[in-house]
Amino acid sequence: MDSNSFLARFGIDPERISLSSGPIKTDDGFMYEAEEARDHDAECPFCLCKDKVEVHSHYYKMVRCHQNGALTDFVRLRRIVYRCRKCGKTFTLRISGISEKKATSEMMRNMIVFEFSTGKTFAQIAKEYHVSSTYVINVFDSCFKTIKRLPMPRVM
């Protein structure tokens, strides 16, 4: 399978990401290594400067991409941290399909949201997607803000 179809299958934008190695077998599924491509036209989100942006450093981000009930694939993504020489601030560019401070892909989050319509409990969904029940409840709360939680009853 080529890298574009693999990344698109999990909702990750294949334009700026390239897979650098094949699958590595893990206990839960497979792990893939990917690298973010350098954007020579990167714009500083703080001062909107384009000509004074340079690569500052790199870091690795693990993104969980759930495929089916049995396997969970991970993408170990090498991200680029840019620095603006004009304002001195560091930043990363947004990649479609990857949430900034989340360890799960947006596609997996959308699949969890779809599961709410099937009548499953939060615990069943969490077990199926290998996440905690708290994470599933937080996804529910963020998607359905009009549904208020009832107060817990007083315990004697």
JORA-V766513 format. One record per residue. N is the residue number from 0. SS is DSSP state (2 for helix, 1 for strand, 0 for the rest). Layout:
N;SS, N;SS
//
This chain:
0;0, 1;0, 2;2, 3;2, 4;2, 5;2, 6;2, 7;2, 8;2, 9;0, 10;0, 11;0, 12;0, 13;0, 14;0, 15;0, 16;1, 17;1, 18;1, 19;0, 20;0, 21;0, 22;0, 23;1, 24;1, 25;0, 26;0, 27;0, 28;0, 29;1, 30;1, 31;1, 32;1, 33;1, 34;1, 35;1, 36;0, 37;0, 38;0, 39;0, 40;0, 41;0, 42;0, 43;0, 44;0, 45;0, 46;0, 47;0, 48;0, 49;0, 50;0, 51;0, 52;1, 53;1, 54;1, 55;1, 56;1, 57;1, 58;1, 59;1, 60;1, 61;1, 62;1, 63;1, 64;1, 65;1, 66;0, 67;0, 68;0, 69;0, 70;0, 71;1, 72;1, 73;1, 74;1, 75;1, 76;1, 77;1, 78;1, 79;1, 80;1, 81;1, 82;1, 83;1, 84;0, 85;0, 86;0, 87;0, 88;0, 89;1, 90;1, 91;0, 92;0, 93;0, 94;0, 95;0, 96;0, 97;1, 98;0, 99;0, 100;0, 101;0, 102;0, 103;1, 104;1, 105;2, 106;2, 107;2, 108;2, 109;2, 110;2, 111;2, 112;2, 113;2, 114;2, 115;2, 116;2, 117;2, 118;0, 119;0, 120;0, 121;2, 122;2, 123;2, 124;2, 125;2, 126;2, 127;2, 128;2, 129;0, 130;0, 131;0, 132;2, 133;2, 134;2, 135;2, 136;2, 137;2, 138;2, 139;2, 140;2, 141;2, 142;2, 143;0, 144;0, 145;0, 146;0, 147;0, 148;0, 149;0, 150;0, 151;0, 152;0, 153;0, 154;0, 155;0
//
